[in-house]
Amino acid sequence: MKTNILIITLISAIFLLGAVPGCLATDRDVPSVTYPTIQDAVDASSGSDTIYVAAGTYTENINIQAGKNGLQLIGAGKDVTTIEGVSGQMIKVRSAVTIQGFTIKPAPTSATAGIRLYSTADGTEANPGIIRDNKIEGFPGWGIGFTSGSNVEWWEILDNEFCDCHQGVYFEDASHITVSQNTFNHVDYGCIGILGCDILIAWNTFSGSDMTEAIAFCSYAPTNLMITHNTITGYDYGIHVIECPDKCTSCCGVDPSVKAYCNNIAGNNEYGILNDNTEANLDAINNWWGHSSGPSHSPGSGDTVSDNVDFDPWLPTPFQQCPECGGVAPVPAFGTLGVFSLIGLLSAILVLAIVRKRD
């Protein structure tokens, strides 16, 4: 009996030891003898592995295949690790992965777009795909694209710099997406083409000179789109609601769940918000328009808003200073005049006290 138990135990141990290596996450370094390129390391990796890419410039396109959910591609930092695309869409992503710590840009003669996310790249609420802390610059197309037919879910676009791109983040058929704490500098179209549901665009800065649209979406398309705590300046149109180009069956006007709250929309050229849809108003209360009197619709003198925008009430100061947006009201400046006024008041109180005491 004891012999049988010992044999069973040994067999179980051998089975477990054989199974462990396939379950353990593996770290891979690029460049190395085994993995001279990033693509070599990606091809050898499975989900939950981590690829560490050393400082340097890597001129290659990257294809992250399906079946690698959880893979992490980590650069040494966006200031020291650069991927230059060779042609076309330079990073194609078919799994829910993490891409962090790179400058991503086209080589001088080639790549037209940055990161494309395909339909198999779905993350989950617990384990979303993440694109974080990168600098994405110089693309004549989009920096990140959730493109037609993708139906990609659960991705977070966080703390990235988008510079000198035609489009920053391009959405089609994307849901459960967060775009937060990014900067869009001289990006002609910041976040555009928004289709899908449960999309949060928050705490981003859109800035430039004579750029076209910071945020734009078709009037019938998004559901549960929240635009909040963004700073938008230097665009022709801060937020643009584009009229549905054809009366398809899904057209329903601006969905009641589309909201633009607690944003700083100031210093834009033509409109802070332009709503081309005449069938429904855009809910855009509690925004700062660059002037305490509100937007230039009537009677304010801040950024202009079109008809079909519900903008009242508005913020009297930027959202960072407004308690209704989670901000802190500024402490009034106490200048020289205030000091002398306080001294005078205290002196008067002292004199009055002395007089009363004598009486």
Beta strands, then each sheet from edge to edge (+ up, - down):
strand 1: 27-30
strand 2: 50-53
strand 3: 56-59
strand 4: 62-64
strand 5: 72-75
strand 6: 81-85
strand 7: 89-93
strand 8: 98-100
strand 9: 103-106
strand 10: 113-117
strand 11: 129-132
strand 12: 135-137
strand 13: 142-146
strand 14: 152-158
strand 15: 161-163
strand 16: 167-171
strand 17: 174-180
strand 18: 183-185
strand 19: 189-192
strand 20: 197-202
strand 21: 205-207
strand 22: 211-218
strand 23: 223-228
strand 24: 231-232
strand 25: 235-242
strand 26: 259-261
strand 27: 264-265
strand 28: 271-275
strand 29: 282-283
strand 30: 309-310
sheet 1: 1+ 2+ 5+ 8+ 11+ 14+ 17+ 20+ 23+ 26+
sheet 2: 3+ 6+ 9+ 12+ 15+ 18+ 21+ 24+ 27+
sheet 3: 4+ 7+ 10+ 13+ 16+ 19+ 22+ 25+ 28+
sheet 4: 29+ 30+
end
